[in-house]
Amino acid sequence: MARHIVQEANEAPDGRRVAPAAVRNSGPLIEALRVRLPSQGCILEVASGTGQHAAAFAAAFPALDWIPSDVDPCQRDSIAAWRRESGLKNFAEPLAIDIAAPWPVARGRAQVVLTINLLHLIPEPFVLRLFEEARAALSDRGRMIVYGPFLRGSSYASDGDRAFDASLRDRDPAIGYKSVEAVSDVALATGLTPIATDAMPANNLLLTFAAP
Ligand SMILES: C[S@@+](CC[C@H](N)C(=O)[O-])C[C@H]1O[C@@H](n2cnc3c(N)ncnc32)[C@H](O)[C@@H]1O
């Protein structure tokens, strides 16, 4: 299992963890995803975290089958608790996926692979592993969608982003913000073409890549 940073969250008595960032960004993400997701199919969410997003997105997109996952067993317990509470039929049990290891997912299974707020927390080589595994999991004309904070070239979007990136690199010099250009190069190397960059609140971006 790869090392990973533990997401800060409060836990309800029923086991559902609540991360403030996911409370804030769920609404804007749903509006942006409305444009980028297909009308039907299977969405594989990598590094789902608490499961708040999976619950909100499965409810917002009832024609899509949502498969959440996380490397961390505590997060998977929380995802399962959100699933139980939601009662949603299109919200699957969480998979144990470590992006740095082979994924337990059939080739071509997903129309979309989605990951939110992960890339700045993983070392550079893991980004390539992520895109390689996502490419294998995607169907023809499938899409990889990535959300989070990014460098634009070598520039930060704000002083807050610069400070946050510095704090990440203090904790672990191998992690930190990736540039849009570097991520796009990795995507192209795995056969995925950048097709959209959506500006999101708090200087975040939603990047979409398409499989042939
Ligand atoms: C900042 S949290 C984001 C969670 C969720 N996507 C959200 O936005 O609320 C990062 C998540 O990535 C997961 N993670 C870290 N390293 C991972 C890895 N190597 N493979 C899969 N998940 C990983 C962590 O367990 C954590 O749940």
The ligand as an SDF file (V2000), in Angstrom:
LIG
                    3D

 27 29  0  0  0  0  0  0  0  0999 V2000
   -7.7370   14.8380    0.3500 C   0  0  0  0  0  0  0  0  0  0  0  0
   -8.5150   13.2630    0.3720 S   0  0  0  0  0  0  0  0  0  0  0  0
   -9.7440   13.5090   -0.9170 C   0  0  0  0  0  0  0  0  0  0  0  0
  -10.9050   12.6010   -0.7490 C   0  0  0  0  0  0  0  0  0  0  0  0
  -12.1160   12.9200   -1.6190 C   0  0  0  0  0  0  0  0  0  0  0  0
  -11.8340   12.6630   -3.0160 N   0  0  0  0  0  0  0  0  0  0  0  0
  -12.5550   14.3260   -1.3930 C   0  0  0  0  0  0  0  0  0  0  0  0
  -12.2610   15.1850   -2.2300 O   0  0  0  0  0  0  0  0  0  0  0  0
  -13.1780   14.5820   -0.3550 O   0  0  0  0  0  0  0  0  0  0  0  0
   -7.3740   12.1900   -0.4270 C   0  0  0  0  0  0  0  0  0  0  0  0
   -7.8280   10.7480   -0.4520 C   0  0  0  0  0  0  0  0  0  0  0  0
   -6.8910   10.0270   -1.2450 O   0  0  0  0  0  0  0  0  0  0  0  0
   -6.7110    8.7630   -0.6840 C   0  0  0  0  0  0  0  0  0  0  0  0
   -5.4290    8.2470   -1.1600 N   0  0  0  0  0  0  0  0  0  0  0  0
   -4.2020    8.6890   -0.8450 C   0  0  0  0  0  0  0  0  0  0  0  0
   -3.2650    7.9550   -1.4550 N   0  0  0  0  0  0  0  0  0  0  0  0
   -3.9180    7.0350   -2.1920 C   0  0  0  0  0  0  0  0  0  0  0  0
   -3.5040    5.9800   -3.0300 C   0  0  0  0  0  0  0  0  0  0  0  0
   -2.2100    5.7080   -3.2140 N   0  0  0  0  0  0  0  0  0  0  0  0
   -4.4380    5.2260   -3.6540 N   0  0  0  0  0  0  0  0  0  0  0  0
   -5.7560    5.4930   -3.4590 C   0  0  0  0  0  0  0  0  0  0  0  0
   -6.2210    6.4680   -2.6500 N   0  0  0  0  0  0  0  0  0  0  0  0
   -5.3060    7.2370   -2.0240 C   0  0  0  0  0  0  0  0  0  0  0  0
   -6.7660    9.0130    0.8170 C   0  0  0  0  0  0  0  0  0  0  0  0
   -7.0500    7.8460    1.5540 O   0  0  0  0  0  0  0  0  0  0  0  0
   -7.8610   10.0610    0.9060 C   0  0  0  0  0  0  0  0  0  0  0  0
   -9.1320    9.4630    1.1030 O   0  0  0  0  0  0  0  0  0  0  0  0
  1  2  1  0
  2  3  1  0
  2 10  1  0
  3  4  1  0
  4  5  1  0
  5  6  1  0
  5  7  1  0
  7  8  2  0
  7  9  1  0
 10 11  1  0
 11 12  1  0
 11 26  1  0
 12 13  1  0
 13 14  1  0
 13 24  1  0
 14 15  1  0
 14 23  1  0
 15 16  2  0
 16 17  1  0
 17 18  1  0
 17 23  2  0
 18 19  1  0
 18 20  2  0
 20 21  1  0
 21 22  2  0
 22 23  1  0
 24 25  1  0
 24 26  1  0
 26 27  1  0
M  CHG  2   2   1   9  -1
M  END
$$$$
